């Protein structure tokens, strides 16, 4: 949002000359929040001194009928986890009891009130959203966050998350920033620019105490570009002679530098003790005058020093210590010598209570250290542990980086740098993680440290590209760990296998799935019996290295034992692989059971980072069962989660859903975008899935040549046969229908090897259906009937309906029109009820060609169309979820859920959630 300057407006005491339009925008925001009852977020941004803080002050003064909560980023406090968030929430923490237990515990842990597992950052965000929403039920709430660019990373992440999820809570959230952090990207903006030339002349005149030469005046106005702070501050650094005669103006200094230089000249003019006092204040982010005066006493600074600071217009020492502007604080700190800074930090460390605020004390001690100091480094490491326990991974990394710098021992330096890099990766700060890895690599590393280095590099590669280099790095780490830590070595081999399956055709040299499988097959045996993870490792490696059949019995044992005596954390870590394994074994029963448990576990434990994978696993099995309605809800939820958390997972379920619906435009767009994305990231499995969806779409639309071409591209990487199971089925159907019998026969031989070894009804049903396409006469009919009989025993309604369709089409070609009509009508009715539109239309066409008439569709009551989010909420409410439970799933507040339900009831012509069953589409029977 860009607002042009307009006529000048004076607001006494606010410094808002020439800000009529900006103030109007803020007035409308208050109106929206306080009187309309909905929420709004806004980012004010512009250069230093342009008036962002003044606009926030105006908003605070004019937020009639609203409660105001405030926070501000402080540059020296950027390394303290959740410091900014704590500022905002402290006045309302008495409302914590109103939050759901997982959210309440997450926020308490983040603030260090209670000890516990590090909370997921997005669960903390959901807790803050719920907290603000609860407060706003009593009185509309305006949250003001100044200097957002200096917030600690954890606070910036959470507050941006909350701003994006605001709905109907009567909450306004306004950020002020020079350059907004990447977390705020996409939020509504108001660019704050300099005032007009007319207003600039007026503002400059108000700051002058004597005459000014016209050329000097015009030069100041031109160089400040209407920046209010510059117009007020720069003249204060000039003598009357310079102002009147036009001498001495700096013409080439950048604007911020000019303002800072103006502050620096005033600082330099202070008495020595006043400069020391001001430096203490600049080195302390708390603004606590008691703390600063106690430190001042240690340095022999008297109370009279504050008068000189106040008279110079640089800072005020009152109930809080406040600088004239953040640039005044910056100028103070930068202009001091290294020795004076160290003295200030040493004094502040001395007066900071190690029991109340141990982390800030450790940070001051580190800044005071003239060189390596192992005692301080160890204290910083303990602070990092506390930050990590609260989920402040960026803060933990900052403490560890400083600890590594102060380490006198090379081994400790390497270890701390590696741990800091891991914390930066968890915080999503990848560039700094690379620098920390470089610091670690400059030290001599033992085998365990080198293995940790390789694993951390692999984590970085996986998070930044999802494939490519990751398998080879993990394989190297696993090999190094064999002698020192066999259990960790085996776990790392398993991670390497999963990474290799993901990377597939894009794996870097040394990381191909067959090479990783060969190495994993030779991993040291487990020392204390086989765990589920051990079985997953041995079975997956055997299935890839020795042939699919070799892994089947081992993997079946793993899935049968999965969850038994496994901690929730271990289950979550391995659940996605377990779901993938069930699909690769053609075990629809286990896949359904595990995916349901995975999603429930991720939700109940608050492991929001796992939810994208859990939703994907669940949506895919429901796709095959024909529950496209629930698949659509989960896919929309997945999209919401990915937008909220920034997850880079490819839209696998969305592609499959669009393909089965016959939605050509959506499917084509998703397939094209996915292929480009996974190619860039090195996620080769994405090519296989995208082309499978492409082949499925075109088989449904009867474009068999395109289906065959997509199927051939899907199976082009053949080193992981189990990943090709669905693509082979589509290729066989498309190839036989367009006369590519050789291609179809070769694909069938590959499919038969998998399905025979699996032996499940799903596998053997898919085999029989595909084989029938290659046969004639009684042999073909026998296989079609077998396919229908076997698939009817499974939950897989889509595959069953397609078997009826293929059998009906074969019967029509055999001129058995009556039998054909029976099969085609069954296929059509099943496919239409499920919403598998492409195949349903194909069945309708075939049925008419066989002389049949499709059953008439039942008339559907016409209501106003629900939005995607309203559909999600309606489905979840129909399924019995409470408003807080729906809010937790969709990352919105319970209040917003209720707001949407009222609109849903109106659109659907009902009055309560108990009537949703009657008006929403029914799920198909799963069998």
HUURBEL-V651698 format. One record per residue. N is the residue number from 1. PSI is psi in whole degrees, 0 to 359 (none if undefined). OMEGA is omega as a letter, one per 40 degrees, with the letter a starting at -180 (NA if undefined). Layout:
BEGIN
N/PSI/OMEGA
N/PSI/OMEGA
END
This chain:
BEGIN
1/120/a
2/126/a
3/122/a
4/157/i
5/154/i
6/203/a
7/150/a
8/149/i
9/133/a
10/130/i
11/105/a
12/132/i
13/0/a
14/345/a
15/36/a
16/33/i
17/129/i
18/29/a
19/36/a
20/312/a
21/316/i
22/317/i
23/325/i
24/320/i
25/316/a
26/324/i
27/319/i
28/326/i
29/316/i
30/318/i
31/317/a
32/316/a
33/313/a
34/326/a
35/323/i
36/329/i
37/18/i
38/174/a
39/161/i
40/142/i
41/149/a
42/140/i
43/114/i
44/124/i
45/149/a
46/175/a
47/165/i
48/135/i
49/2/a
50/348/i
51/17/a
52/314/a
53/321/i
54/322/i
55/322/i
56/321/i
57/320/i
58/316/a
59/318/i
60/321/a
61/331/a
62/12/i
63/67/a
64/130/i
65/4/a
66/148/i
67/142/a
68/128/i
69/142/a
70/153/i
71/158/i
72/137/i
73/142/i
74/126/a
75/321/a
76/356/a
77/11/a
78/342/a
79/4/a
80/116/a
81/131/i
82/20/a
83/314/a
84/318/i
85/322/i
86/319/i
87/314/a
88/322/a
89/341/a
90/316/a
91/347/a
92/13/a
93/347/i
94/351/i
95/5/a
96/327/a
97/341/a
98/351/a
99/152/i
100/149/a
101/311/a
102/321/i
103/316/i
104/314/a
105/323/a
106/316/a
107/320/i
108/320/i
109/318/i
110/324/a
111/2/i
112/16/i
113/321/i
114/158/i
115/151/i
116/179/i
117/146/i
118/124/a
119/149/i
120/135/a
121/325/a
122/337/i
123/323/i
124/318/i
125/317/i
126/323/i
127/317/i
128/319/i
129/315/i
130/320/a
131/312/i
132/320/i
133/319/a
134/316/i
135/320/a
136/346/i
137/332/i
138/323/a
139/134/i
140/145/a
141/131/i
142/122/i
143/123/a
144/125/a
145/106/a
146/156/i
147/51/a
148/331/a
149/346/a
150/9/i
151/150/i
152/153/a
153/318/a
154/318/i
155/317/i
156/318/a
157/313/a
158/314/a
159/324/i
160/320/i
161/312/a
162/316/a
163/325/a
164/337/a
165/4/i
166/144/a
167/267/a
168/38/a
169/357/a
170/46/i
171/130/i
172/140/a
173/116/a
174/126/i
175/142/i
176/132/a
177/147/i
178/299/i
179/112/a
180/145/i
181/164/a
182/339/i
183/333/a
184/0/a
185/133/i
186/347/i
187/155/i
188/140/a
189/151/i
190/109/a
191/122/a
192/115/a
193/175/i
194/158/a
195/167/a
196/166/a
197/320/i
198/313/i
199/327/i
200/317/i
201/319/a
202/318/a
203/320/i
204/318/a
205/325/a
206/340/a
207/349/a
208/144/i
209/4/a
210/184/a
211/155/i
212/138/i
213/139/a
214/321/a
215/323/i
216/317/i
217/312/a
218/325/i
219/318/i
220/315/a
221/318/a
222/316/a
223/331/i
224/346/i
225/39/i
226/14/i
227/116/a
228/315/a
229/319/i
230/319/i
231/327/a
232/327/a
233/318/a
234/317/i
235/333/a
236/340/i
237/2/a
238/147/i
239/163/i
240/326/i
241/319/i
242/322/i
243/320/a
244/328/a
245/348/i
246/25/i
247/149/i
248/5/i
249/129/i
250/121/a
251/354/a
252/359/a
253/134/i
254/153/a
255/307/a
256/319/i
257/323/i
258/317/i
259/315/a
260/322/i
261/324/i
262/316/i
263/320/a
264/321/i
265/322/i
266/326/i
267/315/a
268/334/a
269/352/a
270/155/i
271/156/a
272/316/a
273/324/i
274/321/i
275/321/i
276/317/i
277/316/i
278/322/i
279/318/i
280/316/a
281/323/a
282/333/a
283/349/a
284/122/a
285/352/a
286/333/a
287/18/a
288/109/a
289/328/i
290/315/i
291/315/a
292/320/a
293/328/i
294/320/i
295/322/i
296/321/i
297/321/i
298/328/a
299/5/i
300/29/a
301/128/a
302/168/a
303/335/a
304/346/a
305/331/a
306/333/a
307/317/i
308/323/i
309/315/a
310/319/a
311/330/i
312/356/i
313/30/a
314/324/a
315/159/i
316/135/i
317/97/a
318/224/i
319/331/i
320/157/i
321/121/a
322/128/i
323/152/i
324/322/a
325/152/i
326/329/i
327/332/i
328/320/i
329/313/a
330/315/a
331/321/i
332/310/a
333/318/a
334/329/a
335/346/a
336/153/i
337/161/i
338/319/a
339/317/a
340/322/i
341/315/a
342/320/i
343/319/a
344/313/a
345/324/i
346/319/i
347/319/i
348/322/i
349/321/a
350/325/a
351/358/i
352/125/a
353/120/a
354/341/i
355/325/a
356/317/a
357/64/a
358/330/a
359/317/i
360/325/i
361/317/i
362/321/a
363/317/i
364/318/i
365/321/i
366/318/i
367/337/a
368/344/a
369/129/i
370/344/a
371/192/a
372/139/a
373/105/a
374/328/i
375/314/i
376/321/i
377/318/i
378/323/i
379/319/i
380/323/i
381/322/i
382/322/i
383/321/i
384/320/i
385/319/i
386/319/i
387/318/a
388/322/i
389/335/i
390/359/a
391/10/i
392/73/a
393/323/i
394/319/i
395/318/i
396/318/i
397/322/i
398/316/i
399/316/a
400/324/i
401/316/i
402/322/i
403/319/i
404/319/i
405/324/a
406/358/a
407/130/i
408/344/a
409/128/a
410/322/a
411/316/i
412/322/a
413/315/a
414/315/a
415/316/a
416/323/i
417/320/i
418/316/a
419/323/i
420/319/i
421/318/i
422/320/i
423/321/i
424/322/i
425/316/i
426/330/i
427/353/i
428/17/a
429/84/a
430/326/a
431/317/i
432/326/i
433/320/i
434/318/i
435/319/i
436/323/i
437/323/i
438/322/i
439/316/i
440/319/a
441/339/i
442/352/i
443/155/i
444/127/a
445/135/i
446/180/a
447/318/a
448/318/i
449/322/i
450/322/i
451/318/i
452/320/i
453/313/a
454/317/a
455/320/a
456/320/i
457/320/i
458/318/i
459/318/i
460/315/i
461/318/a
462/319/a
463/332/a
464/336/a
465/347/i
466/3/a
467/224/i
468/257/a
469/343/a
470/311/a
471/317/a
472/322/i
473/317/i
474/323/i
475/318/i
476/317/i
477/317/a
478/318/i
479/318/a
480/331/a
481/351/a
482/316/a
483/319/a
484/327/a
485/81/a
486/322/a
487/315/i
488/326/i
489/314/a
490/319/i
491/322/a
492/324/i
493/319/i
494/318/i
495/321/i
496/321/i
497/314/i
498/320/i
499/321/i
500/322/i
501/319/i
502/313/a
503/320/i
504/239/a
505/345/a
506/8/i
507/138/i
508/161/i
509/135/a
510/355/a
511/13/i
512/150/a
513/325/i
514/321/i
515/318/i
516/319/a
517/319/i
518/315/a
519/319/a
520/329/i
521/336/i
522/13/a
523/152/i
524/142/a
525/156/i
526/145/a
527/332/a
528/52/i
529/162/a
530/123/i
531/175/i
532/319/i
533/321/i
534/317/i
535/320/i
536/319/i
537/307/a
538/319/a
539/317/a
540/316/i
541/316/a
542/318/a
543/331/i
544/322/a
545/316/a
546/0/a
547/147/a
548/315/a
549/329/a
550/332/a
551/342/a
552/307/a
553/324/a
554/316/a
555/328/i
556/320/i
557/319/a
558/314/a
559/325/i
560/325/a
561/352/a
562/129/i
563/336/a
564/119/i
565/24/i
566/128/i
567/155/a
568/321/a
569/318/i
570/320/i
571/314/a
572/322/a
573/326/a
574/358/a
575/322/a
576/316/i
577/323/i
578/318/i
579/316/i
580/318/a
581/318/i
582/318/i
583/320/a
584/338/i
585/0/a
586/38/a
587/87/a
588/330/i
589/309/a
590/320/a
591/315/i
592/314/a
593/312/a
594/319/a
595/323/i
596/317/i
597/321/a
598/310/a
599/319/i
600/317/a
601/317/i
602/323/a
603/316/a
604/331/i
605/354/a
606/21/a
607/73/a
608/335/i
609/340/i
610/344/a
611/322/i
612/316/i
613/320/a
614/318/i
615/320/i
616/314/i
617/318/a
618/317/a
619/323/a
620/318/i
621/323/i
622/330/i
623/315/a
624/331/i
625/348/a
626/6/i
627/70/a
628/334/i
629/312/i
630/324/i
631/318/i
632/320/i
633/314/i
634/323/i
635/320/i
636/320/i
637/319/i
638/318/i
639/319/i
640/314/a
641/317/a
642/322/i
643/321/a
644/323/a
645/351/a
646/22/i
647/143/a
648/18/a
649/137/i
650/152/a
651/64/a
652/311/a
653/325/i
654/322/i
655/313/i
656/320/a
657/313/i
658/323/a
659/313/a
660/329/i
661/349/a
662/22/a
663/88/a
664/316/a
665/312/a
666/315/a
667/315/a
668/318/a
669/316/a
670/317/a
671/313/a
672/313/a
673/321/a
674/317/a
675/318/i
676/316/a
677/311/a
678/332/i
679/317/i
680/322/a
681/352/i
682/31/a
683/80/a
684/330/i
685/334/i
686/328/i
687/314/i
688/314/a
689/320/a
690/317/a
691/331/i
692/314/i
693/320/i
694/315/i
695/319/i
696/314/i
697/310/a
698/331/i
699/320/i
700/324/a
701/359/i
702/17/i
703/79/a
704/329/i
705/319/i
706/323/i
707/317/i
708/319/i
709/316/i
710/319/i
711/320/i
712/321/i
713/325/a
714/322/a
715/12/a
716/329/i
717/109/a
718/11/a
719/349/i
720/79/a
721/326/a
722/334/a
723/351/a
724/1/a
725/312/a
726/322/a
727/323/i
728/320/i
729/315/a
730/321/i
731/316/a
732/317/a
733/313/a
734/318/a
735/318/a
736/326/a
737/341/i
738/22/i
739/12/i
740/65/a
741/327/i
742/315/i
743/317/a
744/318/a
745/319/i
746/318/i
747/323/i
748/320/i
749/321/i
750/321/i
751/318/a
752/323/i
753/321/i
754/309/a
755/325/i
756/318/i
757/324/i
758/306/i
759/7/i
760/163/i
761/324/i
762/309/a
763/311/a
764/331/i
765/317/i
766/321/i
767/312/a
768/318/i
769/317/i
770/321/a
771/320/a
772/328/i
773/337/a
774/357/a
775/173/i
776/164/i
777/216/a
778/326/i
779/317/i
780/313/a
781/319/i
782/317/a
783/323/i
784/315/a
785/321/i
786/317/i
787/313/a
788/317/a
789/316/a
790/314/a
791/334/i
792/340/i
793/353/a
794/179/i
795/2/a
796/79/a
797/328/a
798/313/i
799/322/i
800/313/i
801/321/i
802/330/i
803/318/i
804/320/a
805/311/a
806/320/i
807/316/i
808/318/i
809/320/i
810/318/i
811/321/i
812/319/i
813/333/i
814/5/i
815/25/i
816/72/a
817/322/a
818/313/i
819/321/a
820/316/a
821/321/a
822/312/a
823/319/a
824/326/i
825/319/i
826/313/a
827/313/a
828/313/a
829/316/i
830/312/a
831/321/a
832/318/i
833/321/a
834/343/a
835/19/i
836/77/a
837/320/a
838/309/i
839/327/i
840/319/i
841/321/i
842/317/i
843/321/i
844/316/i
845/315/a
846/322/a
847/317/i
848/322/i
849/333/i
850/6/i
851/13/a
852/167/i
853/124/i
854/147/i
855/141/i
856/139/i
857/142/i
858/137/i
859/141/a
860/132/i
861/137/a
862/122/i
863/166/i
864/142/a
865/134/i
866/146/i
867/169/i
868/316/a
869/322/i
870/322/i
871/315/i
872/311/a
873/317/a
874/317/i
875/315/a
876/322/i
877/320/i
878/325/a
879/4/i
880/8/i
881/144/i
882/168/i
883/314/i
884/324/i
885/320/i
886/316/i
887/319/a
888/324/a
889/324/a
890/6/i
891/43/i
892/168/a
893/160/i
894/327/i
895/319/i
896/324/i
897/312/a
898/320/i
899/314/a
900/324/i
901/321/i
902/318/i
903/322/a
904/314/a
905/320/i
906/315/a
907/323/a
908/355/i
909/35/i
910/175/a
911/351/a
912/164/a
913/339/i
914/343/a
915/359/a
916/325/i
917/326/a
918/330/a
919/346/i
920/154/i
921/140/i
922/150/i
923/147/i
924/156/i
925/132/a
926/336/a
927/none/NA
END
